[in-house]
């Protein structure tokens, strides 16, 4: 199961609920899913399907949509 599929049932119950609390900032399930969609679109349009992408960075909430 990929992350957007796992979030769909949660979104129907409370899309504004906090999904992530990191360094004093709350990110809602709705914002998380939107971030996943934007990143997915960008990677598909810029990189093309089937390409490998690596993530290199520190521990951050920005990593979650990339997962």
Secondary structure, DSSP 8 states (H G I E B T S, - for coil): --HHHHHHHHHHHHTTSEEEEETTEEEEHHHHHHHHHHHHHHHHHHT-TT--------S-THHHHH-
